[in-house]
């Protein structure tokens, strides 16, 4: 087990916070967070934010106490560091066909762009094309369309980092149940 916790004391929301991460896998991190009783909403793509006063409990459960610098270095070396910008919230992460995949709530899709999918409703029902959302033609899309997030696929190799973003644009906010797909977490309330 390689779960790491730092003693960082970052002030936010009336308390002090530390970081809980894994240099092995996201699955190991999620399992450890469940054992510690940390809610999934505290997941930030490559780490959990945990109240600093829970650090001794995390260490008692087997987490290794390290500096923030070491935590970042080990997560980065393992290829598990998630690139993130201000205003983004990673709502799901995993590995698919050797690529890291993050589903990110955001008001815009960063470059480089891949395809963009559009969610539409007609009389309160989500309009789908063959079980998936249709691809958005950016040239004819209305300017009022709002981006709710994107899927980021990336892999790291000796040649560098390969990165692509697939956006999700909502023209009418769906109010019914949604099928399970990469974009579904973006449309669920926090």
Number of C-alpha atoms within 10 A of each C-alpha: 13 15 22 26 30 24 19 17 14 13 12 9 6 6 11 16 22 21 26 29 32 27 23 16 19 18 12 15 23 20 11 21 22 11 11 15 10 18 13 14 12 15 23 20 23 25 25 23 20 23 19 19 14 16 22 14 11 21 15 11 13 15 21 20 18 14 15 16 10 14 23 21 14 19 20 14 11 13 16 23 19 19 12 13 9 6 10 17 19 24 19 20 22 16 14 9 6 10 15 19 22 24 25 27 25 20 15 16 22 15 10 11 14 16 16 20 21 23 22 19 16 9 9 12 14 18 17 14 8 7 10 16 18 16 16 16 12 11 7 7 12 10 9 8 13 16 19 18 28 31 24 25 20 18 15 14 8 5 6 8 9 12 17 18 23 21 27 30 23 18 17 15 15 19 12 10 11 14 12 10 10 15 25 13 18 21 18 10 5 8
